[in-house]
């Protein structure tokens, strides 16, 4: 066993524990572009890696009362059925060529979308606060349905590319719950929702034969201590600098995949 896979797990695990972002958005491109893993295997393996890694992080956050379980349930009502439908479509799509072409294109597009969304996080948060303040009753009336819809979008993207549960999920929740979710509660709630979504999608990819269990074990060797460190010390990281740096990396990788 080389040192590259555990090191990748450690770095991404720290990012996930600290910010809720990076499980799929960083790990899947890293596996495909740097470690030479086939795209469909990278996605299936990463989904199980993300769900197991995030269990350790959310346990710490939940003990400190940061998880908003009502928001988690609303997201899951949309994301879990959407993930199952997407997996059924992947199964019916069948041929390796179709899967590879679809996955590479979707992976690149979602990475670019994620990078743009992360840069726009402060602006989207301000817009959400203004909307909730100006039309509080109407905003709250449509909030549950919009959360389920956001979950459905995340379910589709995560099952297809393994990306979105953390990065796009944070952006969506900031827009829908700008006053309700503080920074700590946002990360904790995002992690709690990502676990069942990644687990359902990961089990689907096991059935499709897209999981490398040896690679999964190597990644977890680094990610378990990494996510613990990230969850404990993440508050000391410069959020704005970290967010822009991740966005630049994701955008560059996404454009490379699309090209």
DAJOBEL-V827240 format. One record per residue. RES is the residue in one small letter. SS is DSSP state (alpha for helix, beta for strand, coil for the rest). NEAR is the number of other ideal C-beta (glycine too) atoms within 10 Angstrom. Layout:
RES;SS;NEAR + RES;SS;NEAR
//
This chain:
x;coil;10 + x;coil;8 + x;alpha;9 + x;alpha;13 + x;alpha;22 + x;alpha;20 + x;alpha;15 + x;alpha;23 + x;alpha;27 + x;alpha;20 + x;alpha;18 + x;alpha;28 + x;alpha;33 + x;alpha;23 + x;alpha;25 + x;alpha;33 + x;alpha;29 + x;alpha;24 + x;alpha;24 + x;coil;30 + x;coil;27 + x;coil;27 + x;alpha;32 + x;alpha;33 + x;alpha;32 + x;alpha;24 + x;alpha;30 + x;alpha;29 + x;alpha;24 + x;alpha;23 + x;alpha;25 + x;alpha;22 + x;alpha;13 + x;alpha;11 + x;coil;14 + x;coil;8 + x;coil;19 + x;coil;17 + x;alpha;23 + x;alpha;21 + x;alpha;17 + x;alpha;28 + x;alpha;32 + x;alpha;26 + x;alpha;27 + x;alpha;35 + x;alpha;33 + x;alpha;24 + x;alpha;32 + x;alpha;33 + x;alpha;21 + x;alpha;19 + x;alpha;31 + x;alpha;30 + x;alpha;16 + x;alpha;21 + x;alpha;30 + x;alpha;26 + x;alpha;14 + x;alpha;17 + x;alpha;22 + x;alpha;14 + x;alpha;9 + x;coil;11 + x;coil;10 + x;coil;20 + x;coil;20 + x;coil;21 + x;alpha;11 + x;alpha;12 + x;alpha;24 + x;alpha;22 + x;alpha;15 + x;alpha;22 + x;alpha;30 + x;alpha;22 + x;alpha;18 + x;alpha;22 + x;alpha;31 + x;alpha;20 + x;alpha;15 + x;alpha;23 + x;alpha;31 + x;alpha;16 + x;alpha;14 + x;alpha;19 + x;alpha;20 + x;alpha;12 + x;alpha;13 + x;alpha;21 + x;alpha;12 + x;alpha;7 + x;alpha;13 + x;coil;9 + x;coil;8 + x;alpha;10 + x;alpha;9 + x;alpha;11 + x;alpha;19 + x;alpha;13 + x;alpha;12 + x;alpha;17 + x;alpha;24 + x;alpha;16 + x;alpha;13 + x;alpha;18 + x;alpha;26 + x;alpha;19 + x;alpha;16 + x;alpha;25 + x;alpha;29 + x;alpha;18 + x;alpha;19 + x;alpha;27 + x;alpha;23 + x;alpha;14 + x;alpha;20 + x;alpha;24 + x;alpha;15 + x;coil;15 + x;alpha;19 + x;alpha;12 + x;alpha;10 + x;alpha;16 + x;alpha;19 + x;alpha;12 + x;alpha;14 + x;alpha;18 + x;alpha;14 + x;alpha;11 + x;alpha;15 + x;alpha;18 + x;alpha;11 + x;alpha;9 + x;coil;12 + x;alpha;11 + x;alpha;6 + x;alpha;11 + x;alpha;17 + x;alpha;10 + x;alpha;11 + x;alpha;12 + x;alpha;16 + x;alpha;15 + x;alpha;12 + x;alpha;16 + x;alpha;23 + x;alpha;18 + x;alpha;18 + x;alpha;21 + x;alpha;27 + x;alpha;19 + x;alpha;16 + x;alpha;26 + x;alpha;28 + x;alpha;19 + x;alpha;28 + x;alpha;31 + x;alpha;29 + x;alpha;21 + x;alpha;29 + x;coil;31 + x;coil;31 + x;coil;29 + x;coil;33 + x;coil;29 + x;alpha;31 + x;alpha;24 + x;alpha;27 + x;alpha;24 + x;alpha;23 + x;alpha;22 + x;alpha;26 + x;alpha;23 + x;alpha;20 + x;alpha;24 + x;coil;20 + x;coil;20 + x;coil;12 + x;coil;15 + x;coil;21 + x;coil;12 + x;alpha;14 + x;alpha;14 + x;alpha;19 + x;alpha;23 + x;alpha;29 + x;alpha;25 + x;alpha;27 + x;alpha;32 + x;alpha;34 + x;alpha;26 + x;alpha;30 + x;alpha;29 + x;alpha;20 + x;alpha;17 + x;alpha;28 + x;alpha;29 + x;alpha;19 + x;alpha;21 + x;alpha;32 + x;alpha;26 + x;alpha;18 + x;alpha;20 + x;alpha;22 + x;alpha;14 + x;alpha;11 + x;coil;15 + x;coil;9 + x;coil;23 + x;coil;22 + x;coil;17 + x;alpha;10 + x;alpha;11 + x;alpha;21 + x;alpha;20 + x;alpha;14 + x;alpha;21 + x;alpha;30 + x;alpha;20 + x;alpha;16 + x;alpha;22 + x;alpha;32 + x;alpha;17 + x;alpha;16 + x;alpha;28 + x;alpha;32 + x;alpha;17 + x;alpha;14 + x;alpha;28 + x;alpha;26 + x;alpha;13 + x;alpha;12 + x;alpha;22 + x;alpha;11 + x;alpha;7 + x;coil;15 + x;coil;9 + x;alpha;14 + x;alpha;10 + x;alpha;9 + x;alpha;17 + x;alpha;19 + x;alpha;15 + x;alpha;12 + x;alpha;21 + x;alpha;21 + x;alpha;13 + x;alpha;17 + x;alpha;26 + x;alpha;18 + x;alpha;14 + x;alpha;23 + x;alpha;23 + x;alpha;13 + x;alpha;12 + x;alpha;21 + x;alpha;13 + x;coil;6
//
